[in-house]
């Protein structure tokens, strides 16, 4: 079976799906650039014509165009969705439903053979907008438990969060709260791990106390393995891949009760209100003082529900089901 795999950015979770599908099908990846890239458009058309199904990551213009061509050429289509592309969050100016291109996303989601939501929360967000969309929850997860594991002693004075440093993520990923909560625990080291993509880093540095450090993601796995506590105090998460990776490395999660976060964390973490640095610091302190068995419970939860083996089984099964329908 031949699959046309359409994506905009080959992020970690997109790449994982590409690797999974390549194990079972003949996959033709097409990186979407712009509608005016005629060479890319021709490559996409050729890939669709010679494929049985189009597998598309996220719903936007590229998805609408691919789904339209799939309809014209009588091919099946699957969209993986559940983040920016299904949201409307005016309080943080986030979500495609606040933008003019929401109409493209709407067309794609309505006309795909099936939309695979990251989480039950994401599926609910999608259904609020596109009531007649054909949906199924397949947890984004796909965590490689061999890679994301812990072989070292945890540092009970190290707390991390992971995110790209952008103005959007200052509020959406709770980076402002993370930085501000550090002042309540001056004896603890707080590290924000992630690539700096704009000047929001200067704003965060002005807020930061002396025990906050900003580092790139080159040694991400080392930080996962050393940190005792992982903080994800987001306004919303369609899933939370970094959160799941940290939990797989036995980090104890301190999180908000937003979006899909409770689906990932369950009862193995500490919950705090969104945007509350003091409450976050109090929860971090409790997590640091807790027994490391809670970190082991976090890993067991990821192993049970969000392993790469589970996502592989579900994805391959759905692709075959769609092709046979």
N, C-alpha and C positions, 0 to 999 in steps of 0.2 A: 504494500500500500504506500502511496506517495502523499506527503504532507507538505503544503506550503506554509512555512512558519514566518509570520510577519511581526516585526517588532520595531520599536523606535530606539530604545536604549537597551543594551545587553547587560542589565544589572544582574546581580547575583542570582536572584530568584528566577529571572527570565532564562538565564544561562542554564540553570538546573533543569528547567522544563525541556529546553532544547536537548540537553544530554540524555534525559529520560526518553524522549521520543525517538532520538537517534538509535537507541538500543533496540527498538521494536519496528521502526518504519524507515522508509527512505525519505529523509527530510531535506527540503530545499529552503534554507533561510533567506529572507529578504529584509534588509534593514531599510526602513522607510526614512527618507530624508525630507523631500518636499515634492509637491505635485509637479513642480516645474523641472524636476530632475527626470528628463525623458528617458535616459538610459535605465534609471531605476524603475520607472513605470513599465518599460518594455520587459525588464527582467521579472517584474511582478506578474505581468500578464502571462508570460511564458510559464512561470512557475505554477500559476493557477490552472492554466490549460493542461499542464502535464501532471496535475495532482488530483487526488480524490477528495481532499479536504483542506480547508484553510484554517490554521490555528493562529489566532491573533491575540497579541498581548495589549490590553487596555482598549477603551472605547473612545475614539476621537475621529478626526477626518480620515486618517489612514485606515481605521476599522470600517468606517462607512463605505469608503471606496472599495475596499477589499470584499466586503459583504455584498455590495452591489454587483461587482464582477462575478462573484461566486453564484449569485442568483442568475445572472445572464448566461453563464457557462454551465449552469446546473451542477454546481459543486456544493458540498456541505461546508458549514462554517461553525467554528467554536471561538468564543471570545472569553479570555480570562479577565476578570474585572473585579472592582470592589474598593478602589481607593479614590483618588481625586475624581475619577471619571463617573462616579455615582453620587457625589456629595454636593451639598449646599450648606456652607457654614459661613454666613455673613459676619459672624462675630470675630472671625479670624481671616476674613476675606479669602476663603479657600473652597474650592470645588467647582467642577465644570458647569454645574447648574446655575452658577452666577455669571457665566460667560456666554457670548454669542455662539460659540461652537458646540453648545449643548445639543443643538439640533442634529449635528452629525453623530454625536454619541447616542442620541435617542434612536435615530434610524438604525444604527448598527446593532444596538441592544434589542430592538424590536424584531429585527429580521434575521439575526443569527439563529442557527439551528438550536444552539444551547449556549447559555452564559454561565460560566463557572465562577462563582463568587468565592473570594478569599476566605470568607467566614459567614456564619449565620447572620451576624450583624451587617455585613456587607450585602448579603442577599436581601435583608429587610430594607436597607437603604435603596437598593435597586428597585425593589417591588413598589416602594412608595412613589417612585418616579415612573417606572414602566410596568404597569400592573399586569400586562399580558405577556411579559417576557418569559421565555422558557429558561428556568434557572435551576441550578444545583450547587450546593455548597461542597467545595473540595478545598480543604484547608491548605493555605499557601505553604506552610511548613517546609517539608522537604529537607529536614535537617540531617546532615551527615553526622551521625553519632560517633563515627570513628574519628573524624576530624575534630568535632566540637565535643571535647571531653576534658576531664581534669586529672592531671597526674602530679600536681604540685600542691603544697600546703597553701591554703588561702591566707591572704593578708587581711587581717581584721581591722585594718585602718585604711583600706582602699575601696572607694566607691566610684563606679563609672556609669556613663551613659554613652550611647553611640548614635551619631547622626551627622549628616552633612551640615556644615555651618552655613546656613542661608537665612535671610530675613524671614522667609516663610516658616522655617523650622524653629525660629526663636519662640513663637507661640504654639505652633502646631505640635512640635515635638517636646514642648516644655523645657527648652534649653534655658530660658530665662529663670524659671523656677529652680532648675537644677543648680545653676550658678548662685542664685540668691540664697538657697538653703544652706550652702556651705559655711556661711558666716556663723551659723548656730552651732557648728561642730568644728571648731578651729584646729582640733588635734587630729582630724581625719583628712585624708587626701582625696579630693574630688577630681576626676579626670574626664574631660569631654573628648571622646575619640571620634575623629571624623575629618574629612577633607574640608578645607575652607574655600568656599566658592564665591563669597562676596564680602563686603565690608561690615557685615553684621558682627564679625569677630571683634571689631573695635568696640562696639556697643557692649558685648558680653564681657570683654576684658575690663571695661569701666565699672561694671556691676560686681565683678569677681573680687573675692577676698584673697588673701595670700596663699590659701590652701587649695586653690583651683588651678588646674593645669590644662592646657589645650594641646593636643597632639594629633598627628595624622593617623591614618588607619593602617600604616605599614606593619605595625605589631599588634594588630587587633586581637588575634588569637591569644597572644601572651597576656593581654589585659583581661580578656574573658577568664582565663585560667587562674590569674592571680587575685582578681577582685572578689571580695566576699559578697558585695551587694551591687546589684544592677538597678538603675533607676530609669523608669519609662513613664514620665508624668505628662503624657500627651493629651492634647485636646481631642484627638481622634486617631485611631489606628485601624486600618482595614484588616490587618492581621498583627504584624509586629515581628518581623523576621529577626532583627537584632535581639529583641527580647527573648525569643525562642532559642537563639544560638547561645545567649548568655546563660539561660536556664540549663541548657544541655551541658554547659561547663560548670554547673553546680553553683551559679550565682543565685543569691536570694533576691527575688524581685520586689521592688517598691514601685507601685504603679497607681494610675488612676482607674476609675471604674468607667472607662470611656470606650466606645466602639467595640472592637473584638478583643480588647485586652483581657477581660474576665474569662473569655473562652480559652485563652492561652494559659493564663495563670491559675485559674481555678482557686483552690483554697491553700495554695502553697506560698502565697506572697502577702505583702502588706499593702493595703489600699489607702489612698489619701485623696482629698478633694483636689480638683484641678486648680492650678494657679495659687497654691498655698505653700509657700516656702517653709514656714515654721512647722506645719503639720508634716511636710515631707521630711524635714530634718529629724523630727521625733520618730517617724517610722524608720528612717535610716538607722538611727541609734538603736532601736529595738532589733532591727535585722542584724546589725553588727554584733550585738550582744547575744543573739540566739545561737543555738547549737547548729553545727554544720549539717546535721541530719536534714534540716529544712532545705538546704541546697541540694542534697541527694534526692529529696522528694521532688524538687523542681526538675531535675534531670529525668527522673522516672516518668514524670508527666509528659515530657517531650517525647521520650522513648515510646510511650504508649499511644499517643495521639498524633504526633507530628513528625514522624520519621520520614526519611526520603523513600524508604521501601513502601510505606503506606501511600504516599502521593503517587509513586510510580504505578502501583496496582490500580488506583482509582482513575488516574489519567488514561492509562492504556485501555482500561475497561470502557470508559466513556467514549474514547475515540472509536473503538471498534463498534460500540453500540450505535453511535451516530452514523457511521459508514454503512451499517447494515439496515438502518431504518429507511 
